[in-house]
């Protein structure tokens, strides 16, 4: 008798699982979703009790036919799609379609799920089948229907009231609002002046150490206590009024605990901080690790399921990690009891484990030469975090010293690492280092109360407060999670969608809204404030969770959302004109017909348009916000190859280009020949054959890549220089230009060497290679 037909989502996973089952079992992939709401109006019909219309996705019919053919002659169908709502919905949709074809009659249909693709986990799941969880399916149907209703209702309204080609989404619009609100804060920010009094002190023959003025007389200073230069000079006089002595010495022990194991959100954040990987790259690499790779003739999944918001570890995982810590690091690093973590994410669903290695005994070193660059880097991060989370805390001896006299007190602090604990293996990244972490890098000399301390240097330093930073991928994911917006599987999609729509752009790895993004956000906030509010969106997520638990009917949640939303759309459609907030008057006449020009906003920014449209279709891009467009620069000595008139330098969406000066009569564009790539002469350390050459990205940024591309894809943003790293002996360093001075950095992962460029490479580098345009961030 033929074995069961087992359905999973990806072909890589199918190949892995089929090896585990044997006995005539056949494993096929669905290649993700097979059905979805039809992408046309009427697929969700509120007037018919929210009836839905699904259609087979493009390219899915062939696979469904293959599944139907393979099912004939088999008595059992096992639905083994991913262990989340999406996976449950895929299983349900496949079963529904097969039932509609009359192929399930007389067959045993079961659902199984597993959190890791190992032989043991798969066999245990097969031994404990269940039914499809209809409540999870309903929650996924409700989410799809909500997103459909918002998209197919708001998008046409944006076309009518703003400009054609725009679209809106239930969750993406909230993310866009967060980015636009942050940009508005930055634009409205007014710097505030403050001063610090920084000293260098010396005790005996010890090295000088830093201190900061903390008290004047009886008053403890806060950040803005000294807010101008005169007050700073008076403070300096007070400090110098008497000899400095040690007033108090406080010594205490401070413990620093490890971070919990990864969830989807924290994995994306840490991969962004430490590896420079986008959320999409992170999830792609994690998927590869989860689905399995061939190791010594055996295909095995390397990590547990990567879409989770749980920080729980199974007892089996804890036992394996603790055994490894004891063997590799010794008893001092192993806590008496396992560490248990509770997730801090709002609306967390803790049905799964945290992201961890499926077998902690399989170290990153074991996988070198097996995994590609990004999967190996990500596996190393996951492995280190999972092991470190079960190690003992790091212990610091913290010292705080008050030094001064009765008119002024300086504060010096520092710490010494007494026991490294989990820091021996892993340290969590930070978006901005805290003062405590900076103190942990400083060690004070032995000091005693009453001891005289010499004042080596006393400097009043002026500072200005800075605006809040723009969101990067890590901080946006963290904020979305804190509000309970979206789910682990949606963060990468949210960020990709708002970029693809042209609403935001990534500049120096930070999200910056475009002009059209601001217009769309302002329009939605003005007319649909409730639906782009983070708390409302989080409330909808609560409702979806309630559906998944069987506590609420999914169509009741849809009705509760739809009725007031439809009324708001109807009122906006009637009460708002297209010109409202989108058109500015101008005193310029149209150069073609003489009628007044107005300033409009389109998908690619602001432009002049003729009020005589559609009879006159004149348009002209505004180069910069608020700036009159200058006439195209005529290039003397040039000739249009089509009409013979001079060429002109114009600016388009992608920068400057040469075109005929008689545009629009002649629309010829002339492209310069591509310059030959400059060879740095430095051998690529990844393939050992090619050289790094200078190239320019599609966005005009200079980078350096191996000249054997695409065979070798090694690339650097900073220019390599022929100086070996003094610390790790890597074959080259890289040059980076910063406002505070050019630096030489090591490009090898895990090496933190850096030094002034002039010290290690005094002859300097090609200026084109180290300008801010290389994509390197400035400090």
KALIN-V377854 format. One record per pair of residues at least 12 apart in sequence whose ideal C-beta (glycine too) atoms are under 7 Angstrom apart, sorted by the first residue. I is the first residue (numbers start at 0). GAP is how many residues later the second one is. If there is no record, write none. Layout:
i:I gap:GAP
i:I gap:GAP
//
This chain:
i:1 gap:22
i:1 gap:71
i:1 gap:72
i:2 gap:20
i:2 gap:21
i:2 gap:22
i:2 gap:23
i:3 gap:21
i:3 gap:70
i:3 gap:72
i:3 gap:73
i:3 gap:74
i:4 gap:21
i:4 gap:23
i:4 gap:65
i:4 gap:66
i:4 gap:69
i:4 gap:72
i:5 gap:15
i:5 gap:19
i:5 gap:20
i:5 gap:21
i:5 gap:72
i:5 gap:74
i:6 gap:21
i:6 gap:23
i:6 gap:60
i:6 gap:72
i:6 gap:73
i:6 gap:74
i:6 gap:87
i:7 gap:19
i:7 gap:21
i:7 gap:72
i:7 gap:73
i:8 gap:20
i:8 gap:21
i:8 gap:23
i:8 gap:72
i:8 gap:73
i:8 gap:78
i:8 gap:81
i:9 gap:19
i:9 gap:281
i:10 gap:18
i:11 gap:279
i:11 gap:280
i:12 gap:104
i:12 gap:278
i:12 gap:279
i:13 gap:13
i:13 gap:14
i:13 gap:15
i:14 gap:284
i:15 gap:101
i:15 gap:275
i:15 gap:276
i:15 gap:283
i:15 gap:285
i:16 gap:100
i:16 gap:105
i:18 gap:280
i:19 gap:99
i:19 gap:102
i:19 gap:103
i:25 gap:44
i:27 gap:38
i:27 gap:39
i:27 gap:42
i:29 gap:33
i:29 gap:51
i:29 gap:60
i:29 gap:64
i:30 gap:29
i:30 gap:32
i:32 gap:24
i:32 gap:57
i:33 gap:22
i:33 gap:23
i:33 gap:26
i:33 gap:30
i:33 gap:56
i:33 gap:59
i:33 gap:60
i:33 gap:63
i:34 gap:19
i:34 gap:20
i:34 gap:21
i:34 gap:22
i:34 gap:58
i:34 gap:62
i:35 gap:18
i:35 gap:21
i:36 gap:15
i:36 gap:16
i:36 gap:17
i:36 gap:107
i:36 gap:111
i:37 gap:15
i:37 gap:17
i:40 gap:111
i:42 gap:105
i:43 gap:101
i:43 gap:104
i:43 gap:105
i:45 gap:516
i:48 gap:506
i:49 gap:95
i:49 gap:505
i:49 gap:508
i:51 gap:89
i:51 gap:93
i:63 gap:33
i:67 gap:30
i:67 gap:33
i:67 gap:35
i:70 gap:27
i:70 gap:32
i:74 gap:32
i:74 gap:33
i:75 gap:31
i:75 gap:32
i:76 gap:30
i:76 gap:32
i:77 gap:32
i:77 gap:34
i:77 gap:51
i:78 gap:12
i:78 gap:15
i:78 gap:16
i:78 gap:32
i:78 gap:53
i:79 gap:32
i:79 gap:33
i:81 gap:223
i:82 gap:30
i:82 gap:31
i:82 gap:32
i:82 gap:222
i:82 gap:269
i:83 gap:223
i:83 gap:405
i:84 gap:51
i:84 gap:54
i:84 gap:55
i:84 gap:463
i:85 gap:54
i:85 gap:403
i:87 gap:44
i:87 gap:45
i:87 gap:48
i:87 gap:49
i:87 gap:52
i:88 gap:48
i:88 gap:51
i:90 gap:20
i:90 gap:41
i:91 gap:40
i:91 gap:45
i:94 gap:14
i:94 gap:37
i:109 gap:19
i:109 gap:20
i:110 gap:18
i:110 gap:19
i:110 gap:20
i:110 gap:21
i:111 gap:13
i:111 gap:14
i:111 gap:17
i:112 gap:12
i:114 gap:189
i:114 gap:190
i:114 gap:237
i:114 gap:238
i:115 gap:185
i:115 gap:188
i:115 gap:242
i:116 gap:173
i:116 gap:174
i:116 gap:175
i:116 gap:184
i:117 gap:182
i:117 gap:183
i:117 gap:240
i:134 gap:412
i:134 gap:413
i:134 gap:414
i:134 gap:415
i:135 gap:412
i:137 gap:409
i:137 gap:416
i:138 gap:405
i:138 gap:408
i:138 gap:409
i:138 gap:415
i:140 gap:413
i:141 gap:402
i:141 gap:405
i:141 gap:412
i:141 gap:415
i:141 gap:416
i:142 gap:401
i:144 gap:413
i:145 gap:24
i:145 gap:394
i:145 gap:412
i:145 gap:415
i:146 gap:22
i:146 gap:23
i:148 gap:413
i:149 gap:18
i:149 gap:19
i:149 gap:20
i:150 gap:16
i:150 gap:17
i:150 gap:18
i:152 gap:416
i:153 gap:14
i:154 gap:12
i:154 gap:13
i:156 gap:412
i:156 gap:415
i:156 gap:416
i:157 gap:362
i:159 gap:418
i:160 gap:362
i:160 gap:415
i:160 gap:417
i:161 gap:357
i:161 gap:358
i:161 gap:361
i:161 gap:420
i:162 gap:438
i:162 gap:439
i:162 gap:440
i:164 gap:438
i:165 gap:354
i:166 gap:334
i:167 gap:356
i:168 gap:328
i:170 gap:314
i:170 gap:315
i:170 gap:319
i:170 gap:323
i:170 gap:366
i:171 gap:322
i:171 gap:325
i:171 gap:326
i:172 gap:351
i:172 gap:359
i:173 gap:311
i:173 gap:358
i:173 gap:360
i:173 gap:363
i:174 gap:301
i:174 gap:305
i:174 gap:319
i:174 gap:323
i:175 gap:322
i:175 gap:327
i:175 gap:328
i:175 gap:341
i:175 gap:344
i:175 gap:345
i:176 gap:344
i:176 gap:348
i:176 gap:355
i:177 gap:293
i:177 gap:301
i:178 gap:292
i:178 gap:325
i:178 gap:332
i:178 gap:334
i:179 gap:333
i:179 gap:337
i:179 gap:338
i:179 gap:341
i:181 gap:286
i:181 gap:288
i:181 gap:289
i:182 gap:329
i:182 gap:330
i:184 gap:282
i:184 gap:283
i:185 gap:281
i:185 gap:282
i:185 gap:284
i:188 gap:278
i:190 gap:273
i:190 gap:274
i:191 gap:32
i:191 gap:272
i:191 gap:273
i:192 gap:34
i:192 gap:35
i:192 gap:269
i:192 gap:271
i:193 gap:29
i:193 gap:30
i:193 gap:32
i:193 gap:33
i:193 gap:269
i:194 gap:31
i:194 gap:32
i:194 gap:36
i:194 gap:37
i:194 gap:265
i:194 gap:266
i:194 gap:267
i:194 gap:268
i:195 gap:16
i:195 gap:265
i:195 gap:267
i:196 gap:15
i:196 gap:16
i:196 gap:35
i:196 gap:38
i:196 gap:39
i:196 gap:42
i:196 gap:261
i:196 gap:263
i:197 gap:12
i:197 gap:14
i:197 gap:261
i:197 gap:263
i:198 gap:12
i:198 gap:211
i:198 gap:256
i:198 gap:258
i:198 gap:259
i:199 gap:256
i:199 gap:257
i:200 gap:202
i:200 gap:211
i:200 gap:252
i:200 gap:253
i:200 gap:254
i:200 gap:255
i:201 gap:251
i:201 gap:252
i:201 gap:254
i:202 gap:242
i:202 gap:244
i:202 gap:248
i:202 gap:250
i:205 gap:239
i:207 gap:248
i:208 gap:203
i:208 gap:235
i:208 gap:236
i:209 gap:202
i:210 gap:192
i:210 gap:199
i:210 gap:200
i:210 gap:201
i:211 gap:198
i:211 gap:199
i:212 gap:22
i:212 gap:26
i:212 gap:195
i:212 gap:197
i:213 gap:195
i:213 gap:196
i:213 gap:197
i:214 gap:193
i:214 gap:194
i:215 gap:19
i:215 gap:22
i:215 gap:192
i:216 gap:190
i:228 gap:233
i:231 gap:228
i:232 gap:227
i:235 gap:222
i:235 gap:224
i:237 gap:169
i:237 gap:170
i:238 gap:169
i:238 gap:219
i:239 gap:218
i:240 gap:166
i:241 gap:163
i:241 gap:165
i:242 gap:209
i:243 gap:159
i:243 gap:160
i:243 gap:161
i:243 gap:209
i:243 gap:211
i:244 gap:158
i:244 gap:160
i:244 gap:205
i:244 gap:206
i:244 gap:207
i:244 gap:208
i:245 gap:155
i:245 gap:157
i:245 gap:201
i:245 gap:202
i:245 gap:203
i:245 gap:204
i:245 gap:205
i:245 gap:207
i:246 gap:155
i:246 gap:156
i:246 gap:157
i:246 gap:162
i:246 gap:202
i:247 gap:153
i:247 gap:154
i:247 gap:201
i:248 gap:152
i:248 gap:198
i:248 gap:199
i:248 gap:200
i:249 gap:150
i:250 gap:146
i:250 gap:148
i:251 gap:146
i:252 gap:142
i:252 gap:144
i:253 gap:142
i:253 gap:144
i:253 gap:161
i:254 gap:138
i:254 gap:140
i:255 gap:137
i:255 gap:138
i:255 gap:140
i:256 gap:136
i:257 gap:130
i:257 gap:131
i:257 gap:133
i:257 gap:164
i:258 gap:126
i:258 gap:130
i:258 gap:169
i:259 gap:51
i:259 gap:81
i:259 gap:129
i:260 gap:50
i:260 gap:52
i:260 gap:93
i:260 gap:94
i:260 gap:95
i:260 gap:124
i:260 gap:125
i:260 gap:128
i:261 gap:92
i:261 gap:93
i:261 gap:120
i:261 gap:123
i:262 gap:45
i:262 gap:46
i:262 gap:47
i:262 gap:48
i:262 gap:80
i:262 gap:82
i:262 gap:91
i:262 gap:92
i:262 gap:225
i:263 gap:42
i:263 gap:43
i:263 gap:44
i:263 gap:45
i:263 gap:224
i:264 gap:44
i:264 gap:80
i:264 gap:212
i:264 gap:213
i:264 gap:216
i:264 gap:223
i:264 gap:226
i:266 gap:15
i:266 gap:19
i:266 gap:88
i:267 gap:14
i:267 gap:205
i:267 gap:209
i:267 gap:223
i:268 gap:205
i:268 gap:208
i:268 gap:209
i:269 gap:111
i:269 gap:159
i:270 gap:107
i:270 gap:110
i:271 gap:200
i:271 gap:201
i:271 gap:202
i:272 gap:156
i:272 gap:158
i:272 gap:201
i:273 gap:107
i:273 gap:155
i:274 gap:102
i:274 gap:106
i:276 gap:97
i:277 gap:195
i:278 gap:194
i:278 gap:198
i:278 gap:212
i:278 gap:213
i:278 gap:216
i:279 gap:212
i:279 gap:216
i:280 gap:93
i:281 gap:96
i:282 gap:23
i:282 gap:209
i:284 gap:89
i:284 gap:90
i:284 gap:93
i:285 gap:17
i:285 gap:20
i:285 gap:92
i:286 gap:19
i:287 gap:87
i:288 gap:13
i:288 gap:14
i:288 gap:86
i:288 gap:89
i:288 gap:90
i:289 gap:13
i:289 gap:15
i:289 gap:16
i:292 gap:77
i:292 gap:78
i:294 gap:75
i:300 gap:57
i:301 gap:55
i:301 gap:56
i:301 gap:60
i:301 gap:77
i:302 gap:52
i:302 gap:53
i:302 gap:54
i:302 gap:55
i:302 gap:76
i:302 gap:79
i:303 gap:49
i:303 gap:51
i:303 gap:52
i:303 gap:54
i:304 gap:47
i:305 gap:49
i:306 gap:181
i:306 gap:182
i:307 gap:44
i:307 gap:45
i:307 gap:46
i:307 gap:47
i:307 gap:180
i:308 gap:34
i:308 gap:36
i:308 gap:39
i:308 gap:40
i:308 gap:179
i:309 gap:33
i:309 gap:38
i:309 gap:40
i:309 gap:42
i:309 gap:43
i:309 gap:44
i:310 gap:30
i:310 gap:31
i:310 gap:32
i:310 gap:43
i:311 gap:38
i:311 gap:41
i:311 gap:42
i:312 gap:40
i:312 gap:41
i:312 gap:43
i:313 gap:39
i:316 gap:39
i:317 gap:20
i:317 gap:72
i:319 gap:40
i:319 gap:41
i:320 gap:39
i:320 gap:65
i:320 gap:66
i:320 gap:69
i:321 gap:12
i:321 gap:16
i:321 gap:68
i:323 gap:36
i:323 gap:37
i:323 gap:63
i:324 gap:62
i:324 gap:65
i:324 gap:66
i:328 gap:95
i:331 gap:60
i:332 gap:58
i:332 gap:59
i:332 gap:88
i:332 gap:91
i:333 gap:58
i:334 gap:57
i:337 gap:52
i:338 gap:50
i:338 gap:51
i:344 gap:136
i:345 gap:136
i:345 gap:137
i:345 gap:138
i:345 gap:192
i:346 gap:137
i:346 gap:191
i:346 gap:194
i:346 gap:195
i:346 gap:198
i:348 gap:196
i:354 gap:27
i:355 gap:26
i:355 gap:30
i:356 gap:25
i:356 gap:26
i:356 gap:29
i:359 gap:26
i:359 gap:27
i:362 gap:20
i:363 gap:12
i:363 gap:15
i:363 gap:16
i:363 gap:19
i:366 gap:12
i:376 gap:372
i:383 gap:41
i:383 gap:42
i:384 gap:41
i:386 gap:38
i:387 gap:34
i:387 gap:37
i:387 gap:38
i:390 gap:30
i:390 gap:31
i:390 gap:34
i:391 gap:29
i:391 gap:30
i:392 gap:28
i:393 gap:23
i:393 gap:25
i:393 gap:26
i:393 gap:27
i:393 gap:28
i:393 gap:29
i:394 gap:23
i:394 gap:24
i:394 gap:26
i:395 gap:19
i:395 gap:20
i:395 gap:21
i:395 gap:22
i:395 gap:44
i:396 gap:18
i:396 gap:19
i:396 gap:21
i:397 gap:17
i:398 gap:14
i:398 gap:15
i:398 gap:16
i:398 gap:45
i:399 gap:13
i:400 gap:43
i:400 gap:46
i:402 gap:50
i:411 gap:32
i:412 gap:26
i:413 gap:25
i:413 gap:28
i:413 gap:29
i:413 gap:30
i:414 gap:24
i:414 gap:25
i:415 gap:27
i:430 gap:43
i:430 gap:44
i:469 gap:40
i:469 gap:41
i:469 gap:42
i:470 gap:39
i:470 gap:40
i:471 gap:37
i:471 gap:38
i:472 gap:22
i:475 gap:19
i:475 gap:35
i:476 gap:14
i:482 gap:51
i:482 gap:55
i:483 gap:54
i:483 gap:57
i:484 gap:49
i:484 gap:52
i:484 gap:53
i:501 gap:12
i:501 gap:14
i:501 gap:101
i:502 gap:13
i:502 gap:14
i:502 gap:17
i:503 gap:13
i:507 gap:269
i:508 gap:268
i:514 gap:86
i:514 gap:90
i:514 gap:91
i:515 gap:85
i:515 gap:86
i:515 gap:87
i:518 gap:63
i:518 gap:82
i:521 gap:59
i:526 gap:45
i:526 gap:49
i:527 gap:40
i:530 gap:34
i:539 gap:21
i:542 gap:14
i:581 gap:18
i:581 gap:19
i:582 gap:15
i:582 gap:16
i:582 gap:17
i:583 gap:14
i:583 gap:15
i:584 gap:13
i:585 gap:12
i:585 gap:13
i:585 gap:22
i:587 gap:20
i:589 gap:20
i:589 gap:22
i:589 gap:26
i:589 gap:28
i:590 gap:27
i:591 gap:24
i:591 gap:26
i:592 gap:17
i:592 gap:19
i:592 gap:23
i:594 gap:15
i:594 gap:16
i:594 gap:17
i:594 gap:21
i:595 gap:15
i:596 gap:12
i:596 gap:13
i:597 gap:13
i:598 gap:23
i:603 gap:49
i:604 gap:16
i:604 gap:17
i:605 gap:16
i:605 gap:19
i:606 gap:12
i:606 gap:13
i:606 gap:14
i:606 gap:15
i:607 gap:12
i:607 gap:14
i:622 gap:28
i:631 gap:16
i:631 gap:17
i:631 gap:18
i:631 gap:29
i:632 gap:15
i:632 gap:16
i:633 gap:12
i:633 gap:14
i:633 gap:27
i:634 gap:12
i:634 gap:13
i:634 gap:14
i:634 gap:23
i:639 gap:20
i:639 gap:26
i:639 gap:28
i:640 gap:27
i:641 gap:18
i:641 gap:24
i:641 gap:26
i:642 gap:17
i:642 gap:19
i:642 gap:23
i:644 gap:15
i:644 gap:16
i:644 gap:17
i:644 gap:21
i:645 gap:15
i:646 gap:12
i:646 gap:13
i:646 gap:14
i:646 gap:23
i:647 gap:13
i:654 gap:45
i:656 gap:12
i:657 gap:12
i:676 gap:16
i:676 gap:17
i:676 gap:18
i:677 gap:15
i:677 gap:16
i:678 gap:12
i:678 gap:14
i:679 gap:12
i:679 gap:13
i:679 gap:14
i:679 gap:24
i:679 gap:39
i:679 gap:40
i:681 gap:38
i:681 gap:40
i:681 gap:50
i:683 gap:22
i:683 gap:28
i:683 gap:30
i:684 gap:46
i:685 gap:20
i:685 gap:26
i:685 gap:28
i:686 gap:19
i:686 gap:21
i:686 gap:25
i:686 gap:27
i:688 gap:19
i:689 gap:16
i:689 gap:17
i:689 gap:18
i:689 gap:22
i:690 gap:16
i:691 gap:12
i:691 gap:13
i:691 gap:14
i:691 gap:24
i:691 gap:28
i:692 gap:12
i:692 gap:14
i:693 gap:74
i:693 gap:75
i:699 gap:73
i:700 gap:72
i:700 gap:73
i:700 gap:74
i:701 gap:66
i:701 gap:67
i:701 gap:71
i:701 gap:72
i:702 gap:12
i:702 gap:13
i:702 gap:14
i:702 gap:71
i:702 gap:72
i:703 gap:12
i:703 gap:15
i:703 gap:16
i:715 gap:18
i:715 gap:31
i:716 gap:57
i:716 gap:58
i:716 gap:59
i:717 gap:16
i:717 gap:17
i:717 gap:18
i:717 gap:27
i:717 gap:52
i:717 gap:56
i:717 gap:58
i:718 gap:15
i:718 gap:16
i:718 gap:46
i:718 gap:47
i:718 gap:50
i:718 gap:51
i:719 gap:12
i:719 gap:14
i:720 gap:12
i:720 gap:13
i:720 gap:14
i:720 gap:23
i:720 gap:40
i:720 gap:44
i:722 gap:21
i:722 gap:37
i:722 gap:38
i:724 gap:21
i:724 gap:23
i:724 gap:26
i:724 gap:28
i:725 gap:27
i:726 gap:19
i:726 gap:24
i:726 gap:26
i:727 gap:18
i:727 gap:20
i:727 gap:23
i:727 gap:25
i:729 gap:16
i:729 gap:17
i:729 gap:18
i:729 gap:21
i:732 gap:12
i:732 gap:13
i:732 gap:27
i:733 gap:13
i:734 gap:22
i:734 gap:30
i:734 gap:34
i:734 gap:35
i:735 gap:34
i:735 gap:40
i:736 gap:33
i:736 gap:34
i:736 gap:35
i:737 gap:40
i:737 gap:41
i:738 gap:39
i:738 gap:40
i:739 gap:39
i:740 gap:15
i:741 gap:15
i:741 gap:28
i:742 gap:12
i:742 gap:13
i:742 gap:14
i:743 gap:13
i:743 gap:16
i:743 gap:17
//
